[in-house]
Amino acid sequence: GAVVSQHPSRVICKSGTSVKIECRSLDFQATTMFWYRQFPKQSLMLMATSNEGSKATYEQGVEKDKFLINHASLTLSTLTVTSAHPEDSSFYICSAPHPLQTYGYTFGSGTRLTVV
Amino acid sequence: KQEVTQIPAALSVPEGENLVLNCSFTDSAIYNLQWFRQDPGKGLTSLLLIQSSQREQTSGRLNASLDKSSGRSTLYIAASQPGDSATYLCAVQGGHSGAGSYQLTFGKGTKLSVIP
């Protein structure tokens, strides 16, 4: 239970285009979704926190106009990387508080983005 | 700002050995510490969660300890198996430095290889 489905798992796009990543909570309602980015051999870094029905909160140094987050329903949060550049190539992963485990989290399977 | 360090960055052991992974954090005002497992290109699987008031948690062959005052945690894996090969991430939740109650700060991980 408490599954977060993330798609796509891999995507290659051309520089200057936009890419949308989706995270769906399949068997629970996720009022909050965390979006992380992980560069090779680096730790997961929190990019932003989305809350259903309100604006996302971005971490310092993350461009909100470049990384558009939408959390329009209790089961879907999306991250759109706009005007992607090679330096945006990274592993993006979403996470929601686990509905049954205090302080627990459930993670999506991640999206490997390569911008060429 | 909370910082989490994991040592070693990589570890290779023969099957059957017991091993210890180390994690340290700079801000001891945490709510809890969590250990995750990450398989290549995939999401995270929660292994153990230790509340700030606890000293250790056990699950099967895994035992995690927490010394909050010294900012340290260890993950002990007994009788290692090839299936244990993965990257192990340590994350702390909370801290004085303005982190929200849900925010996790991750280490870079320890890549474990168990050789058959």
Interface residues (C-beta under 8 A of the other chain):
Chain A: V4 Q6 S9 R10 T32 F34 K41 Q42 S43 L44 M45 L46 T49 F91 I93 S95 P97 H98 Q101 Y103 G104 Y105 T106 F107 G108 S109 G110 R112
Chain B: V4 A9 Y31 N32 Q34 G41 K42 G43 L44 T45 S46 L49 Q51 L89 A91 Q93 G100 Y102 Q103 L104 F106 G107 K108 G109
